[in-house]
Amino acid sequence: MKRVLALAADLDQRYYKDHIAPMSETTKKDAEIITLGCRLNAYESDVMRGHARDAGLKNTVIINTCAVTNEAVRGSRYAVRKAKKDNPAASIVVTGCAAQIDPKAFADMPEVDRVIGNAEKMLAANFEPEALLGGEPIKVNDIMSVKENAPQLISGGNRELTKSQSRTRAFLQVQNGCDHRCTFCIIPFGRGQARSTPAGEVVAHVKSLVQQGYKEVVLTGVDLSSWGGDLPGQPPLGDLVRRVLKLVPDLPRLRLSSIDPAEIDPALFEALTTETRMTPYLHLSLQAGDNMILKRMKRRHSREDAITLCAKLKAARPEFTFGADIIAGFPTEDDDMFENSRRIISEIGIPWLHIFPYSAREGTPAAKMPPIDGKTIKVRAKILRDEGAAIKKAHIRSRKGDIDIALFEETGLGRLPDFTLVKVDNPPKAGSLAKIEITGVDGENAIGLLI
């Protein structure tokens, strides 16, 4: 199946090459899950896989769709057609953001038997065969009416089946939905209003994941930095982080997914800069490096805000590194505006960069703005990627001689706290933490020795 490379939207609406492989790990007799889009979708597919297994659902293919761009929707429709071609006797169920936003368009496809919404896909009762495949073809409620977030815990028995957990780290959804309206983003209409999982539930989930053997937990959400805004007392994300670190002392590493530069609260800043179990890495939902473009995107930070934040983090903890999403060729972007986006990569020093050529999403304000020529967008995207590649190479070279702790993945590579991947001879088994000395560079990875 073709991979869908979708436009960066916000926080965990990031769509990376290395996170967008459709998943198809079950046997032909069991229900099959095909996932497109973000890590949040991947996490939810793991939950659905468990529900389907527990319900004994057979001969069914569930496509968890993406809606972030028109291209993503086309990719979702392609996935439906291919799934039916590959599994002609199977029932086809469609869910995810594209199905939530336009359920009728999918229900009208001759291949589709049922369409269920983003809220419905998380409920175990909906995966009983009669409930899932019986009744009306569309089971999609108003996502804006959903007020709570209660992610299910993925059990250890699922580990051999899960793709999002396969790198020995667990992604835990602690937040869903978004109350902001960036002009390029359709995702709030697929995910609903911002809602948070209470801290006590998060801590219980993290404890269970540690008991299952995970050495790193990644807190994730659609708008992660808004966590707590809908809870009593409106606790900031930093309070959740501190509580997890305090109450789960056996957790070696805690990592955050994408963060809005406008919402780093004091408690979170302190945890990021003083807690050694907190990884010294942030992926920023940057989107652009020009203030006028940021304003037209309806982002809440300026380029100066982002630069200042990163400088403060590195001053307090020099090993800090950054990732970021940047959109190339946003409508109205002229040469000077583009140059500001190019320069911010080196001004901050962003080794882990994800560049997305702008692709209009029907129904968003940006789709009505004066567009940039497609060829120009491609050229600008390449320039930004080249800029990021040079920063990444320099960063990896700068780590030569360092001693650090790597978490080894199923690929045999170790992931350092700052997100650098390292190769070693005779790597330990996946899930192991090991001390290494970095001795050199091999392409996009460091080389190390176990010590």
VEXDREN-2710 file (C-alpha; in Angstrom, 1 decimal):
% VEXDREN-2710
k/r/px/py/pz
1/MET/0.0/0.0/0.0
2/LYS/1.1/3.5/-0.7
3/ARG/2.2/5.5/2.3
4/VAL/0.3/8.7/3.1
5/LEU/2.6/11.6/3.9
6/ALA/0.3/14.1/5.4
7/LEU/0.7/17.8/6.2
8/ALA/1.8/18.7/9.8
9/ALA/-1.2/20.0/11.7
10/ASP/-0.6/20.3/15.4
11/LEU/1.2/18.5/18.1
12/ASP/0.5/14.8/17.6
13/GLN/-1.1/15.5/14.3
14/ARG/2.4/15.2/13.0
15/TYR/2.8/12.8/10.1
16/TYR/6.3/11.4/9.7
17/LYS/7.7/9.0/7.2
18/ASP/8.8/6.8/10.0
19/HIS/5.4/6.8/11.7
20/ILE/3.1/6.2/8.8
21/ALA/3.3/2.6/7.7
22/PRO/-0.1/0.9/7.4
23/MET/-0.3/-1.9/9.9
24/SER/-1.4/-5.4/9.1
25/GLU/0.0/-7.8/11.6
26/THR/-2.8/-10.2/12.4
27/THR/-3.6/-13.5/10.7
28/LYS/-6.2/-13.8/7.9
29/LYS/-8.7/-15.3/10.4
30/ASP/-8.5/-12.4/12.8
31/ALA/-9.7/-8.9/12.3
32/GLU/-7.1/-6.8/10.5
33/ILE/-6.3/-3.1/11.3
34/ILE/-4.9/-0.8/8.6
35/THR/-3.7/2.5/10.0
36/LEU/-3.0/5.7/8.3
37/GLY/-1.9/9.0/9.9
38/CYS/-0.5/9.9/13.2
39/ARG/0.9/8.1/16.3
40/LEU/-2.4/8.8/18.0
41/ASN/-4.2/6.7/15.3
42/ALA/-1.6/4.0/15.8
43/TYR/-2.2/3.9/19.5
44/GLU/-5.9/3.8/18.9
45/SER/-5.5/1.0/16.4
46/ASP/-3.7/-1.0/19.1
47/VAL/-6.7/-0.5/21.3
48/MET/-9.1/-1.5/18.5
49/ARG/-7.0/-4.6/17.9
50/GLY/-7.4/-5.7/21.5
51/HIS/-11.1/-5.0/21.4
52/ALA/-11.5/-7.0/18.2
53/ARG/-9.5/-9.9/19.6
54/ASP/-11.4/-10.0/22.9
55/ALA/-14.7/-9.9/21.0
56/GLY/-13.7/-12.7/18.7
57/LEU/-14.2/-10.6/15.6
58/LYS/-13.2/-12.4/12.4
59/ASN/-13.1/-11.8/8.7
60/THR/-13.1/-8.1/9.1
61/VAL/-10.8/-5.3/7.9
62/ILE/-10.9/-2.0/9.8
63/ILE/-9.3/1.0/8.2
64/ASN/-8.3/3.8/10.6
65/THR/-8.3/6.8/8.3
66/CYS/-6.5/10.2/8.2
67/ALA/-8.0/13.5/7.2
68/VAL/-5.3/16.1/7.6
69/THR/-5.1/16.9/3.9
70/ASN/-7.1/16.1/0.8
71/GLU/-4.2/13.8/-0.2
72/ALA/-4.6/11.9/3.1
73/VAL/-8.3/11.4/2.4
74/ARG/-7.5/10.1/-1.0
75/GLY/-5.0/7.8/0.5
76/SER/-7.7/6.6/3.0
77/ARG/-10.1/5.8/0.1
78/TYR/-7.4/4.0/-1.7
79/ALA/-6.7/1.9/1.4
80/VAL/-10.4/0.9/1.5
81/ARG/-10.4/-0.2/-2.1
82/LYS/-7.2/-2.1/-1.8
83/ALA/-8.4/-3.8/1.4
84/LYS/-11.5/-5.1/-0.3
85/LYS/-9.5/-6.2/-3.3
86/ASP/-7.1/-8.1/-1.1
87/ASN/-9.8/-9.5/1.1
88/PRO/-12.9/-9.9/-1.0
89/ALA/-14.8/-12.0/1.5
90/ALA/-14.1/-9.7/4.5
91/SER/-16.4/-7.0/5.9
92/ILE/-14.9/-3.6/5.6
93/VAL/-15.2/-1.1/8.5
94/VAL/-14.0/2.5/8.2
95/THR/-13.2/4.8/11.1
96/GLY/-10.7/7.5/12.0
97/CYS/-10.7/11.3/11.2
98/ALA/-11.7/11.1/7.6
99/ALA/-14.7/8.9/8.4
100/GLN/-15.6/11.1/11.3
101/ILE/-15.6/14.3/9.2
102/ASP/-17.4/12.8/6.1
103/PRO/-19.0/9.5/7.0
104/LYS/-21.4/9.5/4.1
105/ALA/-18.6/9.7/1.6
106/PHE/-17.2/6.4/2.9
107/ALA/-20.5/4.8/3.5
108/ASP/-21.3/5.4/-0.2
109/MET/-18.3/3.4/-1.3
110/PRO/-19.4/0.0/-2.5
111/GLU/-16.6/-1.7/-0.6
112/VAL/-17.7/-0.4/2.8
113/ASP/-20.0/-2.2/5.2
114/ARG/-19.8/0.1/8.2
115/VAL/-18.5/3.5/9.2
116/ILE/-17.9/4.2/12.9
117/GLY/-16.7/7.4/14.5
118/ASN/-13.6/8.3/16.5
119/ALA/-15.5/8.0/19.8
120/GLU/-17.2/4.8/18.8
121/LYS/-14.0/3.1/17.8
122/MET/-12.7/3.3/21.4
123/LEU/-15.6/1.4/23.0
124/ALA/-15.1/-2.4/23.5
125/ALA/-18.8/-3.1/23.2
126/ASN/-18.9/-1.8/19.6
127/PHE/-16.5/-4.6/18.5
128/GLU/-18.9/-7.4/19.2
129/PRO/-19.7/-8.8/15.7
130/GLU/-23.4/-8.1/15.9
131/ALA/-22.9/-4.6/17.2
132/LEU/-20.2/-3.7/14.7
133/LEU/-21.7/-5.2/11.6
134/GLY/-25.4/-5.0/12.3
135/GLY/-27.8/-2.1/12.0
136/GLU/-27.3/1.2/10.3
137/PRO/-24.2/1.6/8.0
138/ILE/-23.1/4.8/9.7
139/LYS/-22.4/4.9/13.5
140/VAL/-20.9/8.3/14.0
141/ASN/-22.0/10.7/16.7
142/ASP/-21.2/14.4/17.1
143/ILE/-17.6/14.4/18.2
144/MET/-18.0/17.9/19.7
145/SER/-20.3/16.3/22.3
146/VAL/-17.6/14.1/23.7
147/LYS/-16.4/15.7/27.0
148/GLU/-14.1/13.0/28.5
149/ASN/-10.9/11.2/27.5
150/ALA/-10.4/7.8/28.9
151/PRO/-7.8/5.9/26.9
152/GLN/-7.7/2.2/27.3
153/LEU/-4.5/0.5/28.5
154/ILE/-2.8/-1.8/26.0
155/SER/-2.1/-5.0/27.7
156/GLY/1.2/-6.9/27.7
157/GLY/-0.5/-9.6/25.7
158/ASN/-0.7/-7.3/22.8
159/ARG/3.0/-6.6/22.5
160/GLU/3.7/-9.0/19.7
161/LEU/0.9/-7.4/17.7
162/THR/1.4/-3.7/18.2
163/LYS/3.3/-1.5/15.8
164/SER/3.2/1.8/17.7
165/GLN/4.7/0.0/20.7
166/SER/7.2/-2.1/18.7
167/ARG/10.2/0.2/19.4
168/THR/10.2/-0.8/23.1
169/ARG/8.6/2.4/24.1
170/ALA/4.9/2.9/24.9
171/PHE/2.8/5.8/23.6
172/LEU/0.1/6.7/26.1
173/GLN/-2.7/9.0/25.0
174/VAL/-3.4/11.5/27.9
175/GLN/-5.2/14.1/25.8
176/ASN/-7.5/14.3/22.8
177/GLY/-9.2/17.0/20.7
178/CYS/-8.2/20.6/20.2
179/ASP/-9.9/24.0/20.9
180/HIS/-7.6/26.0/18.6
181/ARG/-8.4/26.7/15.0
182/CYS/-5.2/26.9/13.0
183/THR/-6.1/27.9/9.4
184/PHE/-4.6/24.9/7.8
185/CYS/-6.0/22.3/10.1
186/ILE/-9.2/20.2/9.9
187/ILE/-8.3/17.9/12.7
188/PRO/-10.5/19.5/15.5
189/PHE/-13.6/18.5/13.4
190/GLY/-12.4/14.9/13.5
191/ARG/-11.2/14.9/17.1
192/GLY/-13.5/17.2/18.9
193/GLN/-12.9/19.5/21.8
194/ALA/-9.8/19.3/24.0
195/ARG/-10.2/16.9/26.8
196/SER/-7.8/15.4/29.3
197/THR/-7.3/12.1/31.1
198/PRO/-7.1/12.8/34.9
199/ALA/-3.7/12.5/36.4
200/GLY/-4.5/9.6/38.6
201/GLU/-5.6/7.5/35.6
202/VAL/-2.4/8.5/33.8
203/VAL/-0.2/7.4/36.7
204/ALA/-2.0/4.1/36.9
205/HIS/-1.5/3.5/33.2
206/VAL/2.2/4.3/33.4
207/LYS/2.7/2.0/36.4
208/SER/1.1/-0.8/34.4
209/LEU/3.3/-0.1/31.4
210/VAL/6.4/-0.2/33.6
211/GLN/5.3/-3.5/35.0
212/GLN/5.0/-4.8/31.5
213/GLY/8.6/-4.0/30.9
214/TYR/8.6/-0.8/29.0
215/LYS/11.6/1.4/29.7
216/GLU/10.2/4.6/28.1
217/VAL/6.7/6.1/28.0
218/VAL/5.7/8.8/25.6
219/LEU/2.8/11.0/26.7
220/THR/0.9/12.0/23.6
221/GLY/-2.2/13.8/22.5
222/VAL/-3.7/16.0/19.8
223/ASP/-2.9/19.2/21.7
224/LEU/-0.7/17.8/24.5
225/SER/0.2/21.1/26.0
226/SER/-3.5/21.8/26.6
227/TRP/-3.7/18.9/29.0
228/GLY/-5.5/19.8/32.2
229/GLY/-7.4/22.8/30.9
230/ASP/-10.7/20.9/31.2
231/LEU/-10.0/19.3/34.6
232/PRO/-10.8/20.7/38.0
233/GLY/-8.4/23.4/39.0
234/GLN/-6.9/23.4/35.4
235/PRO/-3.6/21.8/36.3
236/PRO/-0.8/22.4/33.8
237/LEU/1.0/19.7/31.9
238/GLY/4.0/20.2/34.1
239/ASP/2.0/19.0/37.1
240/LEU/1.2/15.8/35.3
241/VAL/4.8/15.2/34.4
242/ARG/6.0/15.8/37.9
243/ARG/3.3/13.5/39.4
244/VAL/4.3/10.7/37.0
245/LEU/8.0/11.0/37.8
246/LYS/7.3/11.1/41.5
247/LEU/4.7/8.3/41.7
248/VAL/6.4/5.9/39.2
249/PRO/10.0/5.9/40.4
250/ASP/10.8/2.8/38.4
251/LEU/10.2/4.4/35.1
252/PRO/13.6/5.0/33.5
253/ARG/12.5/7.5/30.9
254/LEU/9.5/9.8/30.3
255/ARG/9.2/11.6/26.9
256/LEU/6.7/14.1/25.5
257/SER/5.3/14.1/22.0
258/SER/4.9/17.3/20.1
259/ILE/4.5/20.5/22.1
260/ASP/3.2/23.9/21.2
261/PRO/6.0/26.5/21.8
262/ALA/3.4/28.8/23.2
263/GLU/2.5/26.6/26.1
264/ILE/5.5/25.5/28.2
265/ASP/4.3/26.2/31.8
266/PRO/6.9/26.9/34.5
267/ALA/6.4/23.4/36.1
268/LEU/7.0/21.7/32.8
269/PHE/10.1/23.9/32.1
270/GLU/11.5/22.9/35.5
271/ALA/10.9/19.2/34.9
272/LEU/12.4/19.3/31.5
273/THR/15.6/21.0/32.7
274/THR/16.1/19.4/36.1
275/GLU/14.6/15.8/36.0
276/THR/17.2/13.4/34.6
277/ARG/14.5/10.8/33.7
278/MET/12.9/13.4/31.5
279/THR/14.4/13.1/28.1
280/PRO/16.2/16.3/26.9
281/TYR/14.3/16.5/23.7
282/LEU/11.2/18.3/22.5
283/HIS/9.4/18.2/19.2
284/LEU/8.0/21.6/18.5
285/SER/4.8/22.3/16.6
286/LEU/6.6/25.2/14.9
287/GLN/5.0/25.2/11.4
288/ALA/6.9/28.3/10.2
289/GLY/9.7/30.7/11.1
290/ASP/8.1/33.9/9.8
291/ASN/5.8/36.0/12.0
292/MET/3.4/37.0/9.2
293/ILE/2.9/33.4/8.1
294/LEU/2.5/32.3/11.7
295/LYS/-0.2/35.0/12.1
296/ARG/-1.9/33.8/8.9
297/MET/-1.8/30.3/10.3
298/LYS/-3.4/31.5/13.5
299/ARG/-0.5/30.1/15.5
300/ARG/0.0/31.5/19.0
301/HIS/3.7/31.9/19.1
302/SER/6.2/34.1/17.2
303/ARG/9.5/33.1/15.8
304/GLU/11.2/35.0/18.7
305/ASP/9.1/33.0/21.2
306/ALA/10.4/29.8/19.7
307/ILE/14.0/30.9/19.6
308/THR/13.9/32.2/23.1
309/LEU/12.3/29.1/24.5
310/CYS/14.9/26.8/22.9
311/ALA/17.8/29.0/24.1
312/LYS/16.5/28.9/27.7
313/LEU/16.1/25.1/27.6
314/LYS/19.7/24.7/26.3
315/ALA/21.1/27.2/28.7
316/ALA/19.5/25.2/31.6
317/ARG/20.3/21.8/30.2
318/PRO/23.0/21.9/27.4
319/GLU/22.3/18.4/26.1
320/PHE/18.8/19.5/25.0
321/THR/17.9/18.9/21.3
322/PHE/14.8/19.7/19.2
323/GLY/12.6/18.4/16.5
324/ALA/10.1/20.5/14.6
325/ASP/7.4/20.5/11.9
326/ILE/7.7/23.2/9.3
327/ILE/5.3/23.7/6.4
328/ALA/6.9/24.7/3.1
329/GLY/5.0/27.0/0.8
330/PHE/2.1/28.0/3.0
331/PRO/-0.3/30.4/1.0
332/THR/1.1/33.9/0.5
333/GLU/4.7/32.9/1.5
334/ASP/7.1/35.1/-0.4
335/ASP/10.9/34.7/-0.7
336/ASP/11.6/36.7/2.4
337/MET/9.1/34.8/4.5
338/PHE/10.5/31.5/3.3
339/GLU/14.0/32.7/4.2
340/ASN/12.9/33.3/7.8
341/SER/11.7/29.7/8.0
342/ARG/15.0/28.5/6.6
343/ARG/17.0/30.6/9.0
344/ILE/15.1/29.5/12.1
345/ILE/16.4/25.9/11.6
346/SER/20.0/27.0/12.2
347/GLU/19.1/29.7/14.7
348/ILE/17.6/27.1/17.0
349/GLY/19.6/24.2/15.8
350/ILE/17.0/21.6/14.9
351/PRO/18.5/18.2/14.1
352/TRP/15.2/16.3/13.9
353/LEU/13.2/18.2/11.3
354/HIS/10.1/17.2/9.4
355/ILE/9.3/19.3/6.4
356/PHE/5.9/19.1/4.7
357/PRO/5.0/20.7/1.4
358/TYR/1.8/22.6/1.9
359/SER/-1.3/20.8/0.7
360/ALA/-4.6/22.5/0.9
361/ARG/-7.3/20.8/3.0
362/GLU/-10.8/21.5/1.8
363/GLY/-12.9/23.2/4.5
364/THR/-10.0/25.1/6.1
365/PRO/-9.5/28.9/5.8
366/ALA/-6.0/28.4/4.3
367/ALA/-7.4/26.6/1.4
368/LYS/-9.0/29.9/0.3
369/MET/-5.8/31.9/0.6
370/PRO/-3.7/32.7/-2.5
371/PRO/-1.7/29.6/-3.2
372/ILE/2.0/29.2/-4.0
373/ASP/3.0/27.5/-7.2
374/GLY/3.5/23.7/-6.7
375/LYS/7.0/23.7/-8.2
376/THR/8.1/26.5/-5.9
377/ILE/6.7/24.5/-2.9
378/LYS/8.7/21.5/-3.9
379/VAL/11.9/23.5/-4.2
380/ARG/11.4/25.2/-0.9
381/ALA/10.7/21.9/0.8
382/LYS/14.0/20.5/-0.5
383/ILE/15.9/23.5/0.7
384/LEU/14.5/23.1/4.2
385/ARG/15.2/19.4/4.3
386/ASP/18.8/20.0/3.2
387/GLU/19.2/22.6/5.9
388/GLY/17.9/20.2/8.5
389/ALA/20.0/17.3/7.2
390/ALA/23.2/19.4/7.6
391/ILE/22.2/20.3/11.2
392/LYS/21.5/16.7/12.0
393/LYS/24.8/15.5/10.6
394/ALA/26.6/18.2/12.6
395/HIS/24.8/17.2/15.8
396/ILE/25.6/13.6/15.5
397/ARG/29.3/14.4/14.9
398/SER/29.3/16.6/18.0
399/ARG/28.4/13.6/20.1
400/LYS/31.6/11.7/19.4
401/GLY/33.3/10.8/22.6
402/ASP/30.2/11.1/24.7
403/ILE/29.0/8.4/27.1
404/ASP/25.3/7.9/27.3
405/ILE/22.5/5.4/27.9
406/ALA/20.7/3.9/24.9
407/LEU/17.4/2.2/24.8
408/PHE/17.7/-0.6/22.2
409/GLU/14.9/-1.1/19.7
410/GLU/13.8/-4.1/17.6
411/THR/15.9/-2.7/14.7
412/GLY/19.0/-3.3/16.7
413/LEU/19.6/0.4/17.0
414/GLY/19.8/2.3/20.3
415/ARG/17.9/5.5/21.0
416/LEU/19.7/8.0/23.1
417/PRO/17.7/10.4/25.3
418/ASP/18.2/13.3/22.9
419/PHE/16.6/11.1/20.1
420/THR/19.9/10.2/18.4
421/LEU/20.1/6.7/17.0
422/VAL/23.3/4.7/17.6
423/LYS/24.6/1.5/16.0
424/VAL/26.7/-1.0/18.1
425/ASP/28.1/-4.4/17.3
426/ASN/26.2/-7.2/19.0
427/PRO/23.3/-5.0/20.3
428/PRO/21.5/-6.2/23.4
429/LYS/17.9/-7.4/23.1
430/ALA/15.1/-5.0/22.3
431/GLY/14.0/-3.1/25.4
432/SER/17.3/-3.1/27.1
433/LEU/19.0/0.0/28.4
434/ALA/22.8/0.0/28.0
435/LYS/25.7/2.4/28.5
436/ILE/27.6/3.2/25.4
437/GLU/30.5/5.4/24.2
438/ILE/29.9/7.2/20.9
439/THR/32.8/6.6/18.6
440/GLY/31.8/7.9/15.2
441/VAL/29.1/8.5/12.6
442/ASP/27.6/6.2/10.0
443/GLY/25.2/8.1/7.7
444/GLU/22.3/9.4/9.8
445/ASN/23.3/7.4/12.9
446/ALA/26.0/7.5/15.5
447/ILE/28.3/4.5/16.1
448/GLY/29.0/3.3/19.6
449/LEU/30.6/0.8/21.8
450/LEU/28.9/-1.0/24.7
451/ILE/30.8/-0.3/27.9
END
